[in-house]
Amino acid sequence: MGDWFSTVSYWHLTKCLKQN
């Protein structure tokens, strides 16, 4: 579950950076 959370966090961070 830890790895999943890390992956989602990284994906969300990248998504936010792309939108800005």
C-alpha positions as protocol buffer text, in pm:
chain_id: "A"
residue {
  index: 1
  type: MET
  ca { x: 0 y: 0 z: 0 }
}
residue {
  index: 2
  type: GLY
  ca { x: 294 y: 228 z: 71 }
}
residue {
  index: 3
  type: ASP
  ca { x: 424 y: 193 z: -286 }
}
residue {
  index: 4
  type: TRP
  ca { x: 77 y: 267 z: -425 }
}
residue {
  index: 5
  type: PHE
  ca { x: 49 y: 585 z: -220 }
}
residue {
  index: 6
  type: SER
  ca { x: 395 y: 697 z: -334 }
}
residue {
  index: 7
  type: THR
  ca { x: 304 y: 634 z: -698 }
}
residue {
  index: 8
  type: VAL
  ca { x: -22 y: 826 z: -672 }
}
residue {
  index: 9
  type: SER
  ca { x: 148 y: 1114 z: -491 }
}
residue {
  index: 10
  type: TYR
  ca { x: 413 y: 1140 z: -764 }
}
residue {
  index: 11
  type: TRP
  ca { x: 149 y: 1119 z: -1039 }
}
residue {
  index: 12
  type: HIS
  ca { x: -61 y: 1388 z: -872 }
}
residue {
  index: 13
  type: LEU
  ca { x: 245 y: 1612 z: -834 }
}
residue {
  index: 14
  type: THR
  ca { x: 331 y: 1573 z: -1203 }
}
residue {
  index: 15
  type: LYS
  ca { x: -29 y: 1643 z: -1304 }
}
residue {
  index: 16
  type: CYS
  ca { x: -35 y: 1965 z: -1102 }
}
residue {
  index: 17
  type: LEU
  ca { x: 295 y: 2077 z: -1253 }
}
residue {
  index: 18
  type: LYS
  ca { x: 164 y: 2016 z: -1605 }
}
residue {
  index: 19
  type: GLN
  ca { x: -153 y: 2217 z: -1539 }
}
residue {
  index: 20
  type: ASN
  ca { x: 42 y: 2517 z: -1411 }
}
